[in-house]
Amino acid sequence: MFRSPTLGMLTLEQVARDISRQRGTNPRGDYRLIIGTDSQPKAQGTEATFVTAVILHHVGHGARYFVHKEHHSNIRALRQRMFTEASLSIHTGGLLTEQLQNDGNDWHIEVHLDIGEHGETKQWIREIVSWIEMNGYAARIKPDSFGASKVADRYTKN
């Protein structure tokens, strides 16, 4: 289930319908479909909360987003968390693509990653970005990955 600040709890199918409906209101508009996942480890060190955000950005006119939160156990290392974040974004992208196939629009999905050139995660950039791109998505890293580092991050702490 996904939570929308404006629509409440939705299934992924309902999220896809809302995205299609929103784009249908202005079919000539410039839209970006973004998926980003962020995580927060729990105090015990082996659990983490993962939040995946699906964002429809109508460039110049705002955005609508939906978030899905889940908890994972046996997450012991930062590398494992970063690859789990990427995996959840890829998985969500695949499911969303299936739902959007029949709406007549060509959707290009961006995956926003909470990794960057500064900090501990820089060593995995090439590997994770390549994985995202091999799955057919555009990959964005910090500072251009607001889907993960701002939207999803906001919900990892709640």
VEXFI-965400 format. One record per residue (C-alpha): x, y, z; residue number from 1; chain; residue in one letter. Coordinates in steps of 0.001 Angstrom, whole numbers. Layout:
BEGIN
atom x = X y = Y z = Z k = NUM c = A r = A
...
***
This chain:
BEGIN
atom x = 0 y = 0 z = 0 k = 1 c = A r = M
atom x = 1078 y = 3525 z = -767 k = 2 c = A r = F
atom x = 186 y = 6631 z = 1177 k = 3 c = A r = R
atom x = -630 y = 9879 z = -559 k = 4 c = A r = S
atom x = -833 y = 13107 z = 1457 k = 5 c = A r = P
atom x = -3880 y = 14106 z = -595 k = 6 c = A r = T
atom x = -5573 y = 10780 z = -1385 k = 7 c = A r = L
atom x = -4800 y = 8566 z = 1619 k = 8 c = A r = G
atom x = -3986 y = 4858 z = 1289 k = 9 c = A r = M
atom x = -3825 y = 3449 z = -2247 k = 10 c = A r = L
atom x = -2826 y = 247 z = -3982 k = 11 c = A r = T
atom x = -151 y = 448 z = -6674 k = 12 c = A r = L
atom x = -2904 y = 7 z = -9259 k = 13 c = A r = E
atom x = -4694 y = 3069 z = -7854 k = 14 c = A r = Q
atom x = -1403 y = 4996 z = -7845 k = 15 c = A r = V
atom x = -940 y = 4169 z = -11543 k = 16 c = A r = A
atom x = -4502 y = 5254 z = -12336 k = 17 c = A r = R
atom x = -3980 y = 8552 z = -10536 k = 18 c = A r = D
atom x = -690 y = 9145 z = -12376 k = 19 c = A r = I
atom x = -2386 y = 8480 z = -15717 k = 20 c = A r = S
atom x = -5329 y = 10691 z = -14778 k = 21 c = A r = R
atom x = -3029 y = 13536 z = -13723 k = 22 c = A r = Q
atom x = -1060 y = 13340 z = -16959 k = 23 c = A r = R
atom x = -4312 y = 13174 z = -18907 k = 24 c = A r = G
atom x = -5348 y = 16586 z = -17576 k = 25 c = A r = T
atom x = -2460 y = 18169 z = -19503 k = 26 c = A r = N
atom x = -1132 y = 15656 z = -22062 k = 27 c = A r = P
atom x = 1281 y = 18176 z = -23589 k = 28 c = A r = R
atom x = 2867 y = 18945 z = -20224 k = 29 c = A r = G
atom x = 6422 y = 18031 z = -19305 k = 30 c = A r = D
atom x = 6307 y = 15193 z = -16755 k = 31 c = A r = Y
atom x = 8958 y = 13236 z = -14882 k = 32 c = A r = R
atom x = 8115 y = 9917 z = -13229 k = 33 c = A r = L
atom x = 10544 y = 9337 z = -10378 k = 34 c = A r = I
atom x = 11072 y = 6454 z = -7973 k = 35 c = A r = I
atom x = 13388 y = 6826 z = -5016 k = 36 c = A r = G
atom x = 14033 y = 4714 z = -1932 k = 37 c = A r = T
atom x = 15739 y = 5712 z = 1290 k = 38 c = A r = D
atom x = 16367 y = 3782 z = 4497 k = 39 c = A r = S
atom x = 17048 y = 4355 z = 8143 k = 40 c = A r = Q
atom x = 18697 y = 1738 z = 10358 k = 41 c = A r = P
atom x = 17094 y = 960 z = 13711 k = 42 c = A r = K
atom x = 19023 y = 1334 z = 16942 k = 43 c = A r = A
atom x = 19610 y = -2431 z = 17238 k = 44 c = A r = Q
atom x = 21704 y = -2332 z = 14067 k = 45 c = A r = G
atom x = 20121 y = -5290 z = 12247 k = 46 c = A r = T
atom x = 16779 y = -3745 z = 11233 k = 47 c = A r = E
atom x = 16035 y = -921 z = 8845 k = 48 c = A r = A
atom x = 13007 y = 1008 z = 7651 k = 49 c = A r = T
atom x = 12784 y = 1453 z = 3874 k = 50 c = A r = F
atom x = 10567 y = 4042 z = 2218 k = 51 c = A r = V
atom x = 9959 y = 4049 z = -1521 k = 52 c = A r = T
atom x = 8507 y = 7210 z = -3054 k = 53 c = A r = A
atom x = 6768 y = 7391 z = -6431 k = 54 c = A r = V
atom x = 6703 y = 10988 z = -7653 k = 55 c = A r = I
atom x = 4900 y = 12470 z = -10632 k = 56 c = A r = L
atom x = 6622 y = 15798 z = -11257 k = 57 c = A r = H
atom x = 4754 y = 18117 z = -13602 k = 58 c = A r = H
atom x = 7732 y = 20328 z = -14408 k = 59 c = A r = V
atom x = 6997 y = 23921 z = -13491 k = 60 c = A r = G
atom x = 3666 y = 23004 z = -11909 k = 61 c = A r = H
atom x = 4474 y = 20967 z = -8806 k = 62 c = A r = G
atom x = 4382 y = 17282 z = -8026 k = 63 c = A r = A
atom x = 2287 y = 14537 z = -6526 k = 64 c = A r = R
atom x = 3880 y = 11718 z = -4540 k = 65 c = A r = Y
atom x = 3055 y = 8381 z = -2951 k = 66 c = A r = F
atom x = 5123 y = 6550 z = -335 k = 67 c = A r = V
atom x = 5393 y = 2912 z = 689 k = 68 c = A r = H
atom x = 7090 y = 1975 z = 3966 k = 69 c = A r = K
atom x = 8405 y = -1442 z = 4960 k = 70 c = A r = E
atom x = 10742 y = -2892 z = 7564 k = 71 c = A r = H
atom x = 13533 y = -5379 z = 6888 k = 72 c = A r = H
atom x = 15511 y = -7419 z = 9369 k = 73 c = A r = S
atom x = 19031 y = -8831 z = 9019 k = 74 c = A r = N
atom x = 20338 y = -5629 z = 7444 k = 75 c = A r = I
atom x = 23851 y = -5536 z = 8825 k = 76 c = A r = R
atom x = 25908 y = -3312 z = 6532 k = 77 c = A r = A
atom x = 25597 y = 6 z = 4704 k = 78 c = A r = L
atom x = 26340 y = -1713 z = 1381 k = 79 c = A r = R
atom x = 23458 y = -4113 z = 1955 k = 80 c = A r = Q
atom x = 21122 y = -1173 z = 2701 k = 81 c = A r = R
atom x = 22185 y = 707 z = -446 k = 82 c = A r = M
atom x = 21630 y = -2325 z = -2677 k = 83 c = A r = F
atom x = 18294 y = -3055 z = -991 k = 84 c = A r = T
atom x = 17227 y = 548 z = -1675 k = 85 c = A r = E
atom x = 18136 y = 146 z = -5345 k = 86 c = A r = A
atom x = 16391 y = -3223 z = -5519 k = 87 c = A r = S
atom x = 13169 y = -1837 z = -4056 k = 88 c = A r = L
atom x = 13198 y = 1031 z = -6577 k = 89 c = A r = S
atom x = 13787 y = -1363 z = -9495 k = 90 c = A r = I
atom x = 11024 y = -3666 z = -8260 k = 91 c = A r = H
atom x = 8562 y = -801 z = -7826 k = 92 c = A r = T
atom x = 9490 y = 538 z = -11268 k = 93 c = A r = G
atom x = 8747 y = -2820 z = -12852 k = 94 c = A r = G
atom x = 5378 y = -3173 z = -11140 k = 95 c = A r = L
atom x = 4419 y = 412 z = -11941 k = 96 c = A r = L
atom x = 5444 y = 1 z = -15581 k = 97 c = A r = T
atom x = 3123 y = -3014 z = -15851 k = 98 c = A r = E
atom x = 257 y = -964 z = -14453 k = 99 c = A r = Q
atom x = 950 y = 2009 z = -16746 k = 100 c = A r = L
atom x = 1394 y = 6 z = -19978 k = 101 c = A r = Q
atom x = -2166 y = 461 z = -21109 k = 102 c = A r = N
atom x = -2559 y = 4204 z = -20584 k = 103 c = A r = D
atom x = -1166 y = 5144 z = -24012 k = 104 c = A r = G
atom x = 1695 y = 7258 z = -22656 k = 105 c = A r = N
atom x = 5399 y = 6652 z = -23003 k = 106 c = A r = D
atom x = 6795 y = 6695 z = -19487 k = 107 c = A r = W
atom x = 10500 y = 7189 z = -18842 k = 108 c = A r = H
atom x = 11259 y = 6387 z = -15212 k = 109 c = A r = I
atom x = 14080 y = 7967 z = -13239 k = 110 c = A r = E
atom x = 15426 y = 6128 z = -10202 k = 111 c = A r = V
atom x = 16800 y = 8477 z = -7575 k = 112 c = A r = H
atom x = 19516 y = 6968 z = -5384 k = 113 c = A r = L
atom x = 20570 y = 8159 z = -1956 k = 114 c = A r = D
atom x = 24255 y = 7818 z = -2843 k = 115 c = A r = I
atom x = 26764 y = 10433 z = -3889 k = 116 c = A r = G
atom x = 30340 y = 11385 z = -4603 k = 117 c = A r = E
atom x = 30899 y = 12415 z = -979 k = 118 c = A r = H
atom x = 30659 y = 10033 z = 1933 k = 119 c = A r = G
atom x = 30777 y = 6285 z = 2439 k = 120 c = A r = E
atom x = 28490 y = 5390 z = -461 k = 121 c = A r = T
atom x = 30703 y = 6768 z = -3243 k = 122 c = A r = K
atom x = 32485 y = 3430 z = -3639 k = 123 c = A r = Q
atom x = 29300 y = 1759 z = -4931 k = 124 c = A r = W
atom x = 28094 y = 4461 z = -7349 k = 125 c = A r = I
atom x = 29300 y = 2844 z = -10560 k = 126 c = A r = R
atom x = 27972 y = -587 z = -9627 k = 127 c = A r = E
atom x = 24527 y = 589 z = -8482 k = 128 c = A r = I
atom x = 24059 y = 3121 z = -11311 k = 129 c = A r = V
atom x = 24982 y = 451 z = -13877 k = 130 c = A r = S
atom x = 22462 y = -1939 z = -12335 k = 131 c = A r = W
atom x = 19705 y = 696 z = -12497 k = 132 c = A r = I
atom x = 20524 y = 1568 z = -16107 k = 133 c = A r = E
atom x = 20689 y = -2104 z = -17150 k = 134 c = A r = M
atom x = 17089 y = -2359 z = -15941 k = 135 c = A r = N
atom x = 16066 y = 420 z = -18334 k = 136 c = A r = G
atom x = 15855 y = 3354 z = -15931 k = 137 c = A r = Y
atom x = 17723 y = 6642 z = -15759 k = 138 c = A r = A
atom x = 19767 y = 6846 z = -12541 k = 139 c = A r = A
atom x = 20257 y = 10041 z = -10532 k = 140 c = A r = R
atom x = 22615 y = 10414 z = -7567 k = 141 c = A r = I
atom x = 23091 y = 13196 z = -5013 k = 142 c = A r = K
atom x = 22673 y = 16125 z = -5326 k = 143 c = A r = P
atom x = 20160 y = 15421 z = -8145 k = 144 c = A r = D
atom x = 18273 y = 12620 z = -6407 k = 145 c = A r = S
atom x = 15611 y = 14481 z = -4432 k = 146 c = A r = F
atom x = 13183 y = 11564 z = -4799 k = 147 c = A r = G
atom x = 15297 y = 9537 z = -2386 k = 148 c = A r = A
atom x = 17231 y = 12140 z = -422 k = 149 c = A r = S
atom x = 14285 y = 14485 z = 274 k = 150 c = A r = K
atom x = 10884 y = 12852 z = -321 k = 151 c = A r = V
atom x = 11544 y = 9256 z = 805 k = 152 c = A r = A
atom x = 13972 y = 10393 z = 3521 k = 153 c = A r = D
atom x = 11225 y = 12486 z = 5090 k = 154 c = A r = R
atom x = 9195 y = 9348 z = 5832 k = 155 c = A r = Y
atom x = 11976 y = 7068 z = 7120 k = 156 c = A r = T
atom x = 11984 y = 8806 z = 10485 k = 157 c = A r = K
atom x = 8221 y = 8714 z = 11186 k = 158 c = A r = N
***
